C-alpha cells in the first residue's frame, strides 16, 4: 500500500468516525502487539515465544487444550500462568486511550468485542459492562470437570513459573466447589468444557445498545482470517446496522465494499494517525 493511498484511507476513516453516533471496536490479537504482547501467528511464532514446546514438538493447539490440563497440568498451567502474569504486568499502549477519548465524544459511546483474553480494554478504562470477551478471560477461573457452571476471579492466584521448562512450580488453583483442578475460563481448542455463561451475558448487553445506533462505525483492529470470530462479528454488525467498517491490519486489510476502508498499518500507528486528523 503506497503512502499516498494510506493517507487517503486515513482521511476517509476519520470522516466515518466523525459521522458516527457510536463506535464499535472489534479487536483481535493484533491490538496488543504494540503493548509488547505476543501474537501466535502459526506454530513458529508460538515456538519462538516458548522454545520448550518446540523441543517437545507441541503446537499451540496442543498446549491450549483442556486435554493438556488433564494429562500435563503443570505444563498447562506453566503456559497459562506465565500469560496471566504477563497480562497483569502489561500496560495498554496509547492507542487504547485514543479510542477511549473517541468513544467519550460520541453520543452513544463505544462497545468492545474482542477475542483477546487479556483484559487490556478494562485495564485501559473501558466500561467492563460494554466489553464482550468472546473467547473468555484469563483473569477468571472455572472447574476443569466442570462440576458446575460457576466462574470466579483468578485474582488470588499468583503463579510461579519456571519459564525455561514452562512449568508451574507452585500449587495450581483448585475448584472452589469440588476441589478438582481449576483452569482459565478461556475457550480452548476442541473445548467442550468451557463455560460460556460469562461471555454470553456480556453479549446480551450489546443488543439494546445496538438498537439505539443510527450511524455506527465498526473499527476492526488486528483481527486476522485464521480465527475469524472477530471478522464475522464485524460483518454481522455492518450488515445488521447498515454501518461502515474501518479495518486496521498490517497484512489482511482488504474490505469487500467500496464504502468501507482497509488500512494496512499496525494498531497504534493507524489509531494515532487517525487521531491527528480528528484534532
N, C-alpha and C positions, 0 to 999 in steps of 0.2 A: 504494500500500500504506500503510495507516494505521500510526501509531506503535505503537498497541496490538497490531495484527496482527504487526508486525515483532518486538515483544518476545516474543510467544507463539512465533513461529517460531524465534527465537534460543534460547529456553529448550528447545524441542524439539530443536534442533540440538545443544545442549550435552549433552542427555540421550543422544542417539545416540552421541556421541563417548565419553562416559563408559562406555557399554555395550560399545563395540567392543574387539576384541583386535588390530586392525590398521587403519592409516589409509592409504587410497589417495587421493592428491592428484592430481586431473585438472585441469590448468591450461591456459587459453588466454591470448590476448593481454591480456585484462583484468587478469591477475595483475600485470603490470609497470607499469600506469598510475601507481600510487602511488609508484613509483620514478622517475617522470618520463619513462618510455619512451612513445613514440607508439604508438597503436593505429589502424592504417589502416582505418577503417570507411568503405569506399567511396572512390571516386576523389577526392572533395573533401577528405577527411581527409588523403589522401596528398599531394595538391597543396598543402595548407596547410603541410605539413612541408617539401615540396620544390617550391617555386614554379617552378623551372626547368622541371620536367616539365609543369606546367600550360601554360606558354608553348609547349612542343613538342607539347602535346595527347597526351602519353604517359601511359597509365594505369599503375596499379601492376602489373597483369598483363603490360603491355608491358615494363616495366623488369625485373621479377622473372621473367626468362625466359632460358633458355640461349641463345636466338637473339640476345639483346642482347649477350652475351659474344662472339658471332661477328661481329656487324655493328658494334657500338659498344662495344668493350671498355673504353675509358677512361670512358665513361658508366656502364657496368655496374659497374665497379669503383669509380667515384665514389660510387655509391649504396651498394654493399655495404661499401666501405672506410669510409665515414662511419658506417655502422651498426656495423661491427666496433669502431671506436674508441669509439663511444657506449656500447656494451655493456661494453667493457673498463673504462670510467670510471664506470659506473653502480654505485651502492651499493644492494643489495637493501633494500627497505623493511622495517620492523619486523615486518610480518606473516610474513615468511619465518622469523624467529627464533621467533615464537609457534608456527608449525606444527612447527618442529624440536623444540621443547620438548614439544609434544603427542605427537609421534612417539616421543620418548625415554621417555615414560611408559607406552606401550602394550607389551604382551607381545611382539608381533611387529614393532614399529616401523612404518615407513612405506615406501611405494613411490610414486614420482612418475611420472606420464605427462603429458608436455607437448608441445604443438605449438610452443612457443616455442623459438627457435634461439639465445637469448641467453646460455645457461649460468648464469643467475642462481641456480638452485637449488644447483648445485655451489658457486658463489661464496659462498652463504649457509651452507654447511657440510653440505649433504646428501651422503650417500654416493653417489659417482658410479656405483657398481655397482647402485644402486637408483633410477636415473633413466633413463627412456625418453624420448628426444627423437625423436618420431615423424616429424618433418619435417627432421631433421638438426641440424647445429650450425654456426654461422658461425665458430666457433673451429677448424674443421677444413677442409682443402682436398682437392680431387681434380682430376684432369685433365679438361679440357673435352671431350676427344675422345670418351670416355676411352680411353687406351691400355691401362689395366689397372684392377684393382679396388682399388688401394691408396688409402688415406685417411691424411693426415698432418696434424700440428698447424700452425696458422697463426701460432703464437707468434712466429716470426722475421720476420713481415711487418708493417711499420709503414706504413700508408697515409697519404699526404699528399693531401688532397682540397681542391680549390678549390670551396668549398661553393656559391657563387652560381651556378656553372656545373655543379655536381655532377659534377666531372670529376677523375679521378685524375691527378696531375701527376708522380708518381714512377713507377718501374718496377713493373709488375704482377707478382705471383708467377707462377712457371712450374712446370710439372710436373717433379718431381724425377727422373722416369724418362725422358721423351722430349723435354722442353724446350718443349712446347706451353703455351699459356696455362692457368693453373690457375683454379679457381673455388671458391666456398664449397661445402662438402658439405651443401647445402640442397636440399630438394625444391621446385622452382620450378613455375611454370605451364607446362603442355604439355612436361613434362620427361621425356624418355626416356633422358637421360644420367646422371641421378642415381644414385649408387652407394649402395644402401640397406643395405649389409653391416653397417655400424656400428650403425645403428638396429635392424636385425634381431637382432643379437647382444644388444643391450640388452633387447629383447623376450623373448628366450629365458630370461633370468634371472628374469622375473616369474612364470613358470609354477609352479616349485617353491614360491615364496613364497606364491602364491595358494592352493595346495593346503593350506597349514598354517592358513589362515584359517577360523574358525568364525563370527565375528561382525564382519565387516568393515564399515567405513563409507567411502563414497566422498565426498570433499569436492571438488566440482567448482567451479572458480573462474574467472570471466571467460571462459567458453567460449561463443561465440555460435553461431547457426544457419547463418550464411553458409558457413562451412567447418566441417563437423560432425564432424571426426575425433575430437575430444576427447569430445563428447557421445555419439558412438557407442560409444566405449570405456567411458564411464561406464555406459551402458545394458547393454552386454555383461557387465561385471563384476557389476553388481547382479543380473542375471538368472542368471548362472552361479554366483555365490557366495551368492545369496539374502541380499544385504546391503541396506543403506539408502543413499539418496542425499541429500546436502545440496548444493543448487545455489545458488551465490552469483553474482548477476549483476544490475546495476542496472536492466536493462531486460527481458531474456529469462530470467526466473527461474522461470517456471511449471514444475511437475512433473506427471507423469501418474498418480502413485499417492498415495493418502492417507497411506501410511506414510512417504513422503519429504517433504522440506522445501525450499521455494523461498524465498530471501531476496533481496529487491530492494534490495541495497546494493552498494557497491564493495568490492573485496577487503580492503583494510586496515581499513575501518570495520567490516565484518562479522566479520573474524577477531579484531579487538580486542574487540568486544562479546562474542563467544563466550568469549574468554579470561577476561573479568571474571566470567562466570557459572560458570566452572570453578574459579575461585580459592577 
